[in-house]
Amino acid sequence: FALNPLDGSRKSTPVRIFGQSQEGNGCWFNDSGAVFTENNQTRQYVYPKLRAGLALTANHGLVLAFAANGESLMGGRKNPHGFVVAYDTRGLLAQPGFSREAAIFCATAYNSWGAGIWHAGGAPVTENDMIYVATSNGTSNNGDVDLAESMIKLRFIPDNAGARPILSLVDYYKAFMDERTSGAGCLWSDNNSEVSCGRADVHAAGADWDFGAAGPMLVPGSSLLLQGTKDGIIYSLDKFNLGKNDRFNQLMSKPPLIASYNGGDVAENWDRAQRLNRSLPCPSSGHSEHGWFIPCGDPENNKMHHIHALSFAQRDQLGGIVYVWGENSTLKSYNFSALGGTLPAFRAEGLEQASLNSESPGGMPGGLLMLSSKPSAKTTFPYAVDFGSAILWAVYPKYGDVNKGFAEGQLVAYDATTVAPGNKLNRLFRTGDDTHGGLGTMSKMIPPVVANGRVYVMIYRVGDVSNCSAPDNQQKVCSQLKIYGLK
């Protein structure tokens, strides 16, 4: 639907998202009414869900990314797939001479599965005509055909003389091809050269790695592309050479290890992290708290630390500060250089632990982040922020796990750049303190939004739904928008 944001009226007739992918791998994007017949039985395709945000390219592309709820092998052609769908906005607005068909890219082959794109609700990253998406669990073999657990770079080629637009595969990076060979539940059990099925059965411990747990983040003015994952590592890739199957050597700079994903063999997880950072030794005893590994040797609090959000305060074209708040962990910041070969360094951390006292596994989503600031007056670089006014906002669950439920949430604001004694960040505000009142009940993947001097946060009201607008709310849950600002 193309709507007028002032009054909600339609700017043109709506378009049904439907069609076959353009790579020749046999995938169809189908809505909930699409069926196929096989062996005289009619079956329904898995319904794709729009779990990531929307994005625009500089050449009239509107980009959508999809994933099914369950990224697992479901048998035959019923397998869920990850899709990138893009329209020429001129066609959506029904301008004469432009196609209303969608460009469709499928991240796995017809008889493969997975590679869903959800980014914890974040949008694909676009730069000019390029699009970057990170995929999650699924089959990841057959070269450039099955691209689960991967970073994918696409080019949007807009409508030409009324023809259907195109999404062209430019490059990719496969993150976990070093882990294991194919196993039970894989489509190619005799494939012994590459990992498949996202570390085999996704329902087994240690299999749910989700490279696309967070959305990609470009560092403006550089070739760096950062990606936060469920394995607790921030990958640093070269957007001009993602690396394809070269798992380690193409990493532009060694990524900081935030924590380990404690979903399987802990020793194996940490051995893998050591190999990713193999050129850097562990910090000496007593200094690991503020070193490259945080910690080095055992997962912090023996909890998992999925990463669902990254934020960046850019000082100038040479770099700035990266912020990350993993599950069951504290907000952490790193000095980050855009120069190749210059390693990140721990800077400071926050005071609160997300999902305090939650048992592992549990504690989703950690902290969801947003940075606000005035533009920098010290440099002409257009993306630099004023470090004197930079504020890091975060929403996190105080206790419990909000993966498939609700928990008490907290909105907190930190001075993004000042380091207090003990390498702590300086907290400016937190809901629930003094007379501010509590934030309310939160669920996963709804970050704060900062605009025009206001902070906007979506929460849920559970039980008390007397003022909800839903006519028949059997679940006794409704959403509510809270707005914060200076008095």
ABEGO torsion letter per residue (X at the ends): XBBBAAAGBBABBBBBBBEBBAAGAGBBBBBAABBBBBGGBBBBBBBBBBABBBBBBAAGBBBBBBBBABBBBAEEAABBBBBBBBBBAAAAAGBBGBBABBBBBBABBAABBEGBBAGGGBBBBBBEABBBBBBBBEBBBGEAABABGBBBBBBBBBBBGGBBBBBBBABBBBAAAAABBBBBGBABAABAABBBGGGEBAABBGABAGAAABBBBBBBGBABBBBBBAAGBBBBBBAABAGEABAAAABABBBBBABBBBABBAAAAAAAAAAAAAABBBBBBGAAAABABOBBGBBBGGBBBBBABBBBBBABAAEEBBBBBBBGBBBBBBBBBABBGBBBBBABBBABBBGBGBBOBEGOAEBBBBBBBBBBAABABAABBBAAABBBBBBBBABEBAAABBBBBBBBBBBAABBBBGGBBBBABBBGBEAAEBAEBBBBGBBBBBBGGBBBBBBBBBGBAAABABABBAAGBBBBBBBBBBX
